[in-house]
Amino acid sequence: MREFSYKATNASGEITSGRLSAQDQRQAAASLQRQGLIPLQIAALDGEPGNSLPPAAKTVSFKSKSKLKLKPKFLTGSGSRDSPFSGWADKLPWRRPGVKELAGFAEDLGLLLKAGVPLNRALVILVELIEKPLFSRVMENLREQVKEGSTFWGALRAHPDIFPPVFIGMVRAGESGGILDAALNRLALYLNGIRELKEFLVGAMIYPLILTLVTGASIVLLLAFVLPKFAAIFSDMGVALPTATRVMLACGNFMQAWWWALGLGLGGTIFAFRRFYSHPQGRLLVDRWILRLPGFGTILIKIDLARFFRTLGSMLASGVPILESLQVVSGVINNQIIKQKVAHLQEELRQGAVISQVLAADPLFPSLAVHMIGVGEETGHLDEMLEKLAEMYDRELKVTIKALTSLFEPLVILFMGLVIGAIVVSMLMAIFSVNELGG
């Protein structure tokens, strides 16, 4: 048995501190919870770290020494770079809190707990400052449940549509281990990493998407509205038009006469695809086909691998068991093929396998990642290796997307120039034929 000092809060929000005997920090936290206390901080008096916590969870510390701001970061967006695409939709009162708001909430709550504010009082402070009615009601419900004696992660679990499983799992591990403030800080770092990657992807695709829409609109405008006016002039003159001009005019007339059929066909195709993709087998086939696409498939693989490594590393660093972590990881991956591989990994680990050995047998996971995971298992720093892999894949993903967008933009411009040039040349050929007839 070892001696531990602790700081905890009760249901009324009062802070209590003292000493207790336990084998490790987890047992000390469990002992406090049996007494109706919520552990905020547990430290070994002998100066040695607890044996039950992973290395990263023991060494987490807050680097910021600045005073707390009066307005939380999920309202102001401070503490990280604001998204250039956040607009009026973010201010809608009924809008659910996104990743940015959840990250700010976790960071602010962690800072308040680190400063010694009881959990119940910290929630009261945050409730008073929230502007969105929906999130305010959720926070009020959290405060009431904690006040009635519920654990914080249990209160979060009552709102699965607001707080994702990774949020609940990391809070549960931090609360059970007496490091709730550190777990919240790590959770904020995790969510901010997810948000920054998402904003980069959206920002990288904005210009190519706008360019593609403008190209398509310009071609439709020329074929459906400009060319038919010239067709009437040539028809009145009785000129024998060149083949290229007749083809362009036929395309324009078809689009002008059958625009509703084209719209219905496009809508029907989208509806049929959505129905097919909603079926498990259909989604499996589409996801397998997407992964085989050159360029685009590589990007999707790197996105899901970065999510896999970042989520698994963060949860392991917070003290979440490996099998429970993999269950949560499976929920953040979009592609069904990769999700099946995670389920296979989870099943192999139940039978006593090692992560690196299972991943080494799968060609989807690069050998460098497998070797780094193996080193992490041997040295006892698997969580740190997984987080390094996530950072590495984030960098590779950004380089790949920049390269593809740099190639895509001139290709779209070239395609637009060729199509519009062909339309202009066909019209010039018709004009030249009129001049020859007049001569």
Rosetta blueprint (number, residue, H / E / L):
1 M L
2 R E
3 E E
4 F E
5 S E
6 Y E
7 K E
8 A E
9 T E
10 N L
11 A L
12 S L
13 G L
14 E L
15 I E
16 T E
17 S E
18 G E
19 R E
20 L E
21 S E
22 A E
23 Q L
24 D L
25 Q H
26 R H
27 Q H
28 A H
29 A H
30 A H
31 S H
32 L H
33 Q H
34 R H
35 Q L
36 G L
37 L L
38 I E
39 P E
40 L E
41 Q E
42 I E
43 A E
44 A E
45 L L
46 D L
47 G L
48 E L
49 P L
50 G L
51 N L
52 S L
53 L L
54 P L
55 P H
56 A H
57 A H
58 K H
59 T H
60 V L
61 S L
62 F L
63 K L
64 S L
65 K L
66 S L
67 K L
68 L L
69 K L
70 L L
71 K L
72 P L
73 K H
74 F H
75 L H
76 T H
77 G L
78 S L
79 G L
80 S L
81 R L
82 D L
83 S L
84 P L
85 F L
86 S L
87 G L
88 W H
89 A H
90 D H
91 K H
92 L L
93 P L
94 W L
95 R L
96 R L
97 P L
98 G L
99 V H
100 K H
101 E H
102 L H
103 A H
104 G H
105 F H
106 A H
107 E H
108 D H
109 L H
110 G H
111 L H
112 L H
113 L H
114 K H
115 A L
116 G L
117 V L
118 P L
119 L H
120 N H
121 R H
122 A H
123 L H
124 V H
125 I H
126 L H
127 V H
128 E H
129 L H
130 I L
131 E L
132 K L
133 P H
134 L H
135 F H
136 S H
137 R H
138 V H
139 M H
140 E H
141 N H
142 L H
143 R H
144 E H
145 Q H
146 V H
147 K H
148 E L
149 G L
150 S L
151 T L
152 F H
153 W H
154 G H
155 A H
156 L H
157 R H
158 A L
159 H L
160 P L
161 D L
162 I L
163 F L
164 P L
165 P H
166 V H
167 F H
168 I H
169 G H
170 M H
171 V H
172 R H
173 A H
174 G H
175 E H
176 S H
177 G L
178 G L
179 I L
180 L H
181 D H
182 A H
183 A H
184 L H
185 N H
186 R H
187 L H
188 A H
189 L H
190 Y H
191 L H
192 N H
193 G H
194 I H
195 R H
196 E H
197 L H
198 K H
199 E H
200 F H
201 L H
202 V H
203 G H
204 A H
205 M H
206 I H
207 Y H
208 P H
209 L H
210 I H
211 L H
212 T H
213 L H
214 V H
215 T H
216 G H
217 A H
218 S H
219 I H
220 V H
221 L H
222 L H
223 L H
224 A H
225 F H
226 V H
227 L H
228 P H
229 K H
230 F H
231 A H
232 A H
233 I H
234 F H
235 S H
236 D H
237 M H
238 G L
239 V L
240 A L
241 L L
242 P L
243 T H
244 A H
245 T H
246 R H
247 V H
248 M H
249 L H
250 A H
251 C H
252 G H
253 N H
254 F H
255 M H
256 Q H
257 A H
258 W L
259 W H
260 W H
261 A H
262 L H
263 G H
264 L H
265 G H
266 L H
267 G H
268 G H
269 T H
270 I H
271 F H
272 A H
273 F H
274 R H
275 R H
276 F H
277 Y H
278 S H
279 H L
280 P H
281 Q H
282 G H
283 R H
284 L H
285 L H
286 V H
287 D H
288 R H
289 W H
290 I H
291 L H
292 R L
293 L L
294 P L
295 G L
296 F H
297 G H
298 T H
299 I H
300 L H
301 I H
302 K H
303 I H
304 D H
305 L H
306 A H
307 R H
308 F H
309 F H
310 R H
311 T H
312 L H
313 G H
314 S H
315 M H
316 L H
317 A H
318 S L
319 G L
320 V L
321 P L
322 I H
323 L H
324 E H
325 S H
326 L H
327 Q H
328 V H
329 V H
330 S H
331 G H
332 V H
333 I L
334 N L
335 N L
336 Q H
337 I H
338 I H
339 K H
340 Q H
341 K H
342 V H
343 A H
344 H H
345 L H
346 Q H
347 E H
348 E H
349 L H
350 R H
351 Q L
352 G L
353 A L
354 V L
355 I H
356 S H
357 Q H
358 V H
359 L H
360 A H
361 A L
362 D L
363 P L
364 L L
365 F L
366 P L
367 S H
368 L H
369 A H
370 V H
371 H H
372 M H
373 I H
374 G H
375 V H
376 G H
377 E H
378 E H
379 T H
380 G L
381 H L
382 L H
383 D H
384 E H
385 M H
386 L H
387 E H
388 K H
389 L H
390 A H
391 E H
392 M H
393 Y H
394 D H
395 R H
396 E H
397 L H
398 K H
399 V H
400 T H
401 I H
402 K H
403 A H
404 L H
405 T H
406 S H
407 L H
408 F H
409 E H
410 P H
411 L H
412 V H
413 I H
414 L H
415 F H
416 M H
417 G H
418 L H
419 V H
420 I H
421 G H
422 A H
423 I H
424 V H
425 V H
426 S H
427 M H
428 L H
429 M H
430 A H
431 I H
432 F H
433 S H
434 V H
435 N H
436 E H
437 L H
438 G H
439 G L
